Amino acid sequence: MKGIIYAIKINDLSHSGLRVLDVKIGRTTNINSTLAQYRRVSRNIKILDMWLPNIALSLNDCERGAHELAAKYAYERDSEKFVFLQESYNKFADNVSLLLKRTSKSDMLDSKSKEELLFCKGRGVEGRGKYIKNGFIIMEGSQAAKEVVKSMKGKGATKKRLELVKNKIMVEGDGCYVFKKDYKANSPSRAACIILGRSSNGWVEWKNQEGVSLDELKKK
């Protein structure tokens, strides 16, 4: 995960009829790890905002700039913790967003998943692909097992393989099928079944170059 600037609510209180927020503003390259650390102290923390750093500045400089801006809107500061009235926080966040790009955990996950090249290996073949939000792309040049195992015969993935051959999306190669164009499967598991010719859990079968499974990557 790329470095980000975050604003995390530590406490949410009412004081003299006003909503008061205790907010920790910092930087991290792993927001899940950062959240886990804060939750050891309080289970009620919440991400208010996250921003991607300005490419012209270092992550440290972006954090420093966010702190300087926060100091103008907060009425109390203790190192990286700032106390805001709700309206003041909103003004601070809007101004930071003029300098840095707002993001979210789902945006970062989608971006990372789309960029991550994944591999599915077995039965003498190798498929390459990318996870997308509503399915999985098997990439052109991927190999697929020539035969399906007995337990796969008559199943949906086998019928789909026959359809791909009929439509010349998969063509015969040297002891295997080869994808002549990208193909979108409806899930990582369906994609893995097509590649391997057997029942497969795509969340485990598809791995990046370091051998980390798609399931593990999604949890990061």
C-alpha positions in Angstrom: 0.0 0.0 0.0 1.3 3.5 -0.8 1.9 6.0 1.9 -1.1 8.1 2.9 -1.9 10.9 5.3 -4.8 10.0 7.6 -7.1 11.7 10.1 -8.5 9.3 12.7 -11.2 10.2 15.2 -10.1 9.1 18.7 -13.0 10.6 20.7 -16.3 12.2 19.8 -17.7 14.3 22.7 -20.2 16.9 23.3 -19.1 20.0 25.2 -21.5 22.8 26.1 -23.8 21.6 23.4 -21.0 21.5 20.8 -19.6 18.4 19.1 -15.9 18.0 19.8 -13.6 15.7 17.9 -10.2 14.4 19.1 -8.4 13.7 15.9 -5.0 12.0 15.3 -3.4 13.2 12.1 -0.4 11.3 10.8 1.2 9.3 8.0 1.4 5.6 7.3 2.2 3.0 4.7 -0.1 0.4 6.2 -3.4 1.9 7.4 -4.7 -1.5 8.7 -1.6 -1.9 11.0 -2.1 1.7 12.2 -5.8 1.2 13.0 -4.9 -2.0 14.9 -2.5 -0.1 17.1 -5.1 2.6 17.9 -7.8 0.0 18.6 -5.6 -1.4 21.4 -6.4 1.8 23.2 -10.0 2.4 22.0 -12.4 0.2 20.0 -14.4 3.3 18.9 -11.9 4.9 16.6 -12.9 5.8 13.1 -11.2 6.9 9.9 -12.4 10.4 9.1 -10.3 11.0 6.0 -7.3 9.7 4.0 -5.3 11.5 1.4 -2.7 10.4 -1.1 0.5 12.5 -0.9 1.3 15.2 -3.4 3.7 13.7 -5.9 5.9 16.8 -5.7 6.4 16.4 -2.0 7.6 13.6 0.3 5.2 11.9 2.6 6.9 13.6 5.6 6.4 17.0 4.0 2.7 16.3 3.3 2.2 15.3 6.9 4.0 18.4 8.1 1.7 20.5 5.8 -1.4 18.8 7.2 -0.3 19.5 10.7 0.3 23.1 10.0 -3.1 23.5 8.4 -4.8 21.6 11.3 -3.2 23.9 13.8 -5.0 26.8 12.2 -8.4 25.2 12.6 -8.0 23.3 15.9 -8.4 25.0 19.2 -6.1 22.6 21.0 -3.1 20.5 19.9 -1.0 17.8 21.6 1.7 16.7 19.2 -0.2 14.8 16.4 -3.5 15.0 18.2 -5.8 17.9 17.4 -9.1 18.9 19.1 -11.7 20.3 16.6 -15.2 21.5 16.6 -17.0 19.5 13.9 -17.4 22.6 11.6 -13.7 23.4 12.1 -12.7 19.9 11.2 -14.8 20.0 8.0 -13.1 23.2 6.9 -9.7 21.7 7.7 -10.4 18.5 5.7 -11.8 20.5 2.7 -8.6 22.6 2.6 -6.3 19.6 2.8 -8.3 18.1 -0.1 -7.3 21.1 -2.2 -3.7 20.2 -1.8 -3.8 16.4 -1.5 -6.1 13.8 -3.2 -8.8 12.3 -1.0 -8.9 8.5 -1.0 -10.5 5.6 0.8 -9.6 2.0 1.7 -11.8 0.6 -1.0 -10.3 3.0 -3.6 -6.8 1.9 -2.6 -7.8 -1.8 -2.7 -9.3 -1.5 -6.1 -6.3 0.4 -7.5 -3.9 -2.1 -6.1 -5.9 -5.1 -7.2 -6.1 -3.8 -10.8 -2.4 -3.2 -11.0 -1.4 -6.5 -9.3 -0.5 -9.2 -11.8 -1.5 -12.6 -10.5 -0.5 -16.1 -11.6 -2.4 -19.5 -11.4 -0.1 -22.5 -11.9 -0.7 -26.2 -12.0 -1.1 -29.3 -14.2 1.7 -28.0 -16.4 0.1 -24.7 -17.3 0.3 -21.1 -16.1 -2.4 -18.5 -16.3 -1.9 -14.7 -15.8 -4.6 -12.3 -14.8 -5.9 -9.4 -12.8 -8.6 -9.2 -10.1 -11.3 -6.6 -10.7 -14.2 -5.5 -8.6 -16.9 -7.6 -10.4 -14.8 -10.5 -11.7 -11.4 -11.6 -12.9 -9.5 -11.0 -16.2 -7.6 -13.9 -17.6 -5.0 -12.3 -19.8 -4.1 -13.0 -23.4 -1.3 -15.6 -23.6 -2.4 -17.5 -20.5 -2.3 -21.3 -20.8 -5.1 -23.7 -19.8 -5.0 -27.4 -19.2 -5.9 -29.4 -22.2 -8.2 -31.9 -20.4 -10.5 -31.5 -17.4 -10.5 -34.0 -14.5 -13.4 -36.4 -14.3 -15.1 -34.6 -11.5 -15.3 -31.5 -13.6 -17.1 -33.0 -16.5 -20.6 -31.5 -17.1 -20.0 -28.6 -14.7 -20.3 -24.9 -15.5 -16.6 -24.2 -15.9 -16.2 -27.1 -18.3 -19.1 -25.8 -20.4 -17.5 -22.4 -20.4 -14.2 -23.9 -21.5 -16.0 -25.5 -24.5 -17.6 -22.2 -25.3 -14.2 -20.4 -25.2 -12.7 -23.0 -27.6 -15.7 -22.7 -29.9 -15.4 -18.9 -30.0 -11.6 -19.3 -30.5 -10.8 -17.3 -27.4 -8.9 -20.5 -26.3 -7.0 -22.3 -29.1 -4.9 -25.4 -29.1 -1.2 -24.9 -28.3 1.7 -27.2 -27.4 0.0 -29.6 -25.1 -2.4 -27.0 -23.7 -4.9 -24.3 -24.7 -3.7 -20.7 -25.1 -5.9 -17.6 -24.7 -5.8 -15.5 -27.8 -7.4 -12.5 -26.1 -8.3 -11.3 -22.6 -11.3 -13.0 -21.1 -13.4 -11.8 -18.2 -14.6 -14.6 -15.8 -17.3 -13.9 -13.3 -15.0 -14.7 -10.3 -11.4 -15.7 -9.4 -12.6 -19.3 -8.7 -14.3 -19.6 -12.1 -11.1 -18.3 -13.8 -8.9 -20.8 -11.9 -11.2 -23.7 -12.8 -11.0 -22.7 -16.5 -7.2 -22.5 -16.3 -6.6 -25.7 -14.3 -9.5 -27.9 -15.6 -10.4 -28.9 -12.0 -12.4 -27.5 -9.1 -10.4 -24.6 -7.7 -10.6 -21.9 -5.0 -9.3 -19.0 -7.0 -8.7 -16.9 -3.9 -6.0 -19.4 -3.0 -4.8 -20.4 -6.5 -4.2 -16.9 -7.8 -0.9 -15.5 -6.4 1.4 -12.6 -7.1 5.0 -12.9 -8.0 6.0 -13.2 -4.3 3.6 -16.2 -3.8 1.0 -14.2 -1.8 -2.5 -15.4 -2.5 -5.3 -13.1 -3.7 -7.1 -13.8 -0.4 -4.1 -12.6 1.6 -3.7 -9.5 -0.7 -7.3 -8.6 -0.1 -6.9 -8.7 3.7 -3.9 -6.2 3.6 
